[in-house]
Amino acid sequence: MEKDNASSPEGFVLVGFSDRPRLELVLFVVVLTFYLLTLFGNMTIILLAALDSRLHTPMYFFLANLSFLDMCFTTGSVPQMLHNLRGPDKTISYLGCATQLYFVLALGGVECVLLAVMAYDRYAAICRPLHYAVIMHPRRCGKLASAAWLSGFGNSLVMAPQTLLLPRCGHRRVDHFLCEMPALIGMACVDTMALEALAFALAVFIILAPLSLILASYAYIARAVLAIKSAAGRKKAFNTCSSHLIVVSLFYGTIIYMYLQPANTYSQDRGKFLTLFYTIVTPSVNPLIYTLRNKDIREAVKKVLGKGGADT
């Protein structure tokens, strides 16, 4: 059955961990649990940002964008993953694979740029507090968020078709549980050096350039925080940035390994587990990180639940 599907021009076979059925059963439970946590946690942040007027600030506008992005990212890949993990059918249609590849690339790129925008927002708040309202006025926030979304989808518009059109000489078995670019490039039966060079060039723009902006922003932030004489002031400034730094570390640590190395050095098993990490773990822990380390979010939760009504 799998062999027939693998040779069919109408779709692909996502091999995943089909050689380890017991692991697939465990992964099904784990992935489903994290997916439900992702939907609940990120939807909670979006609703809080909309309902509580105290959260109508640039920081929470970008955080709501990040939560919506994480929901879209997981919803674009996890349902198909769950379908493939729960039984012997590992097939995905060509259109389904193309759609999945496009949105995984696009939304991953959006997150890279959006995290840089969020770092710039923290730089403006801490290093330019007197001018913060002017620098991050609503129109500029909208433009920055739009730039993040457009750059991610623009990058995918270039790379996804190029990847899908590679000759594969009839091979349809994708050694992964997602239609992801490194795995699809690795299936090609032609020299992919030119495509890999293009992918690297775009990755510099969509991954390394935002990361450089993040590091530069936090270099200025660190200098400003160290200049604060009050210990309480330094702690408050640090708390406003620590959650974002944790999210940046989790996301970039995996994405750089996935997309900034040659295809011939790509480890399939390691790549699968890293994909699991940034596909289901990172989006689910983002809301937890921001909720536990953010006083405004905790107070908004209490207010919405009716526990803070007396104070307001």
CORVEN-V733555 format. One record per residue. N is the residue number from 0. RES is the residue in one small letter. SS is DSSP state (h for helix, s for strand, l for the rest). Layout:
n=N res=RES ss=SS
n=N res=RES ss=SS
This chain:
n=0 res=m ss=l
n=1 res=e ss=h
n=2 res=k ss=h
n=3 res=d ss=h
n=4 res=n ss=h
n=5 res=a ss=h
n=6 res=s ss=h
n=7 res=s ss=l
n=8 res=p ss=l
n=9 res=e ss=l
n=10 res=g ss=s
n=11 res=f ss=s
n=12 res=v ss=s
n=13 res=l ss=s
n=14 res=v ss=l
n=15 res=g ss=l
n=16 res=f ss=l
n=17 res=s ss=l
n=18 res=d ss=l
n=19 res=r ss=l
n=20 res=p ss=h
n=21 res=r ss=h
n=22 res=l ss=h
n=23 res=e ss=h
n=24 res=l ss=h
n=25 res=v ss=h
n=26 res=l ss=h
n=27 res=f ss=h
n=28 res=v ss=h
n=29 res=v ss=h
n=30 res=v ss=h
n=31 res=l ss=h
n=32 res=t ss=h
n=33 res=f ss=h
n=34 res=y ss=h
n=35 res=l ss=h
n=36 res=l ss=h
n=37 res=t ss=h
n=38 res=l ss=h
n=39 res=f ss=h
n=40 res=g ss=h
n=41 res=n ss=h
n=42 res=m ss=h
n=43 res=t ss=h
n=44 res=i ss=h
n=45 res=i ss=h
n=46 res=l ss=h
n=47 res=l ss=h
n=48 res=a ss=h
n=49 res=a ss=h
n=50 res=l ss=h
n=51 res=d ss=l
n=52 res=s ss=h
n=53 res=r ss=h
n=54 res=l ss=h
n=55 res=h ss=l
n=56 res=t ss=l
n=57 res=p ss=h
n=58 res=m ss=h
n=59 res=y ss=h
n=60 res=f ss=h
n=61 res=f ss=h
n=62 res=l ss=h
n=63 res=a ss=h
n=64 res=n ss=h
n=65 res=l ss=h
n=66 res=s ss=h
n=67 res=f ss=h
n=68 res=l ss=h
n=69 res=d ss=h
n=70 res=m ss=h
n=71 res=c ss=h
n=72 res=f ss=h
n=73 res=t ss=h
n=74 res=t ss=h
n=75 res=g ss=l
n=76 res=s ss=l
n=77 res=v ss=h
n=78 res=p ss=h
n=79 res=q ss=h
n=80 res=m ss=h
n=81 res=l ss=h
n=82 res=h ss=h
n=83 res=n ss=h
n=84 res=l ss=h
n=85 res=r ss=l
n=86 res=g ss=l
n=87 res=p ss=l
n=88 res=d ss=l
n=89 res=k ss=l
n=90 res=t ss=s
n=91 res=i ss=s
n=92 res=s ss=s
n=93 res=y ss=h
n=94 res=l ss=h
n=95 res=g ss=h
n=96 res=c ss=h
n=97 res=a ss=h
n=98 res=t ss=h
n=99 res=q ss=h
n=100 res=l ss=h
n=101 res=y ss=h
n=102 res=f ss=h
n=103 res=v ss=h
n=104 res=l ss=h
n=105 res=a ss=h
n=106 res=l ss=h
n=107 res=g ss=h
n=108 res=g ss=h
n=109 res=v ss=h
n=110 res=e ss=h
n=111 res=c ss=h
n=112 res=v ss=h
n=113 res=l ss=h
n=114 res=l ss=h
n=115 res=a ss=h
n=116 res=v ss=h
n=117 res=m ss=h
n=118 res=a ss=h
n=119 res=y ss=h
n=120 res=d ss=h
n=121 res=r ss=h
n=122 res=y ss=h
n=123 res=a ss=h
n=124 res=a ss=h
n=125 res=i ss=h
n=126 res=c ss=h
n=127 res=r ss=l
n=128 res=p ss=h
n=129 res=l ss=h
n=130 res=h ss=h
n=131 res=y ss=h
n=132 res=a ss=h
n=133 res=v ss=h
n=134 res=i ss=h
n=135 res=m ss=l
n=136 res=h ss=l
n=137 res=p ss=h
n=138 res=r ss=h
n=139 res=r ss=h
n=140 res=c ss=h
n=141 res=g ss=h
n=142 res=k ss=h
n=143 res=l ss=h
n=144 res=a ss=h
n=145 res=s ss=h
n=146 res=a ss=h
n=147 res=a ss=h
n=148 res=w ss=h
n=149 res=l ss=h
n=150 res=s ss=h
n=151 res=g ss=h
n=152 res=f ss=h
n=153 res=g ss=h
n=154 res=n ss=h
n=155 res=s ss=h
n=156 res=l ss=h
n=157 res=v ss=h
n=158 res=m ss=h
n=159 res=a ss=h
n=160 res=p ss=h
n=161 res=q ss=h
n=162 res=t ss=h
n=163 res=l ss=h
n=164 res=l ss=l
n=165 res=l ss=l
n=166 res=p ss=l
n=167 res=r ss=l
n=168 res=c ss=l
n=169 res=g ss=l
n=170 res=h ss=l
n=171 res=r ss=l
n=172 res=r ss=s
n=173 res=v ss=s
n=174 res=d ss=l
n=175 res=h ss=l
n=176 res=f ss=l
n=177 res=l ss=l
n=178 res=c ss=l
n=179 res=e ss=l
n=180 res=m ss=h
n=181 res=p ss=h
n=182 res=a ss=h
n=183 res=l ss=h
n=184 res=i ss=h
n=185 res=g ss=h
n=186 res=m ss=l
n=187 res=a ss=l
n=188 res=c ss=l
n=189 res=v ss=l
n=190 res=d ss=l
n=191 res=t ss=l
n=192 res=m ss=h
n=193 res=a ss=h
n=194 res=l ss=h
n=195 res=e ss=h
n=196 res=a ss=h
n=197 res=l ss=h
n=198 res=a ss=h
n=199 res=f ss=h
n=200 res=a ss=h
n=201 res=l ss=h
n=202 res=a ss=h
n=203 res=v ss=h
n=204 res=f ss=h
n=205 res=i ss=h
n=206 res=i ss=h
n=207 res=l ss=h
n=208 res=a ss=h
n=209 res=p ss=h
n=210 res=l ss=h
n=211 res=s ss=h
n=212 res=l ss=h
n=213 res=i ss=h
n=214 res=l ss=h
n=215 res=a ss=h
n=216 res=s ss=h
n=217 res=y ss=h
n=218 res=a ss=h
n=219 res=y ss=h
n=220 res=i ss=h
n=221 res=a ss=h
n=222 res=r ss=h
n=223 res=a ss=h
n=224 res=v ss=h
n=225 res=l ss=h
n=226 res=a ss=h
n=227 res=i ss=l
n=228 res=k ss=l
n=229 res=s ss=l
n=230 res=a ss=h
n=231 res=a ss=h
n=232 res=g ss=h
n=233 res=r ss=h
n=234 res=k ss=h
n=235 res=k ss=h
n=236 res=a ss=h
n=237 res=f ss=h
n=238 res=n ss=h
n=239 res=t ss=h
n=240 res=c ss=h
n=241 res=s ss=h
n=242 res=s ss=h
n=243 res=h ss=h
n=244 res=l ss=h
n=245 res=i ss=h
n=246 res=v ss=h
n=247 res=v ss=h
n=248 res=s ss=h
n=249 res=l ss=h
n=250 res=f ss=h
n=251 res=y ss=h
n=252 res=g ss=h
n=253 res=t ss=h
n=254 res=i ss=h
n=255 res=i ss=h
n=256 res=y ss=h
n=257 res=m ss=h
n=258 res=y ss=h
n=259 res=l ss=l
n=260 res=q ss=l
n=261 res=p ss=l
n=262 res=a ss=h
n=263 res=n ss=h
n=264 res=t ss=h
n=265 res=y ss=l
n=266 res=s ss=l
n=267 res=q ss=h
n=268 res=d ss=h
n=269 res=r ss=h
n=270 res=g ss=h
n=271 res=k ss=h
n=272 res=f ss=h
n=273 res=l ss=h
n=274 res=t ss=h
n=275 res=l ss=h
n=276 res=f ss=h
n=277 res=y ss=h
n=278 res=t ss=h
n=279 res=i ss=h
n=280 res=v ss=h
n=281 res=t ss=h
n=282 res=p ss=h
n=283 res=s ss=h
n=284 res=v ss=h
n=285 res=n ss=h
n=286 res=p ss=h
n=287 res=l ss=h
n=288 res=i ss=h
n=289 res=y ss=h
n=290 res=t ss=h
n=291 res=l ss=h
n=292 res=r ss=l
n=293 res=n ss=l
n=294 res=k ss=h
n=295 res=d ss=h
n=296 res=i ss=h
n=297 res=r ss=h
n=298 res=e ss=h
n=299 res=a ss=h
n=300 res=v ss=h
n=301 res=k ss=h
n=302 res=k ss=h
n=303 res=v ss=h
n=304 res=l ss=l
n=305 res=g ss=l
n=306 res=k ss=l
n=307 res=g ss=l
n=308 res=g ss=l
n=309 res=a ss=l
n=310 res=d ss=l
n=311 res=t ss=l
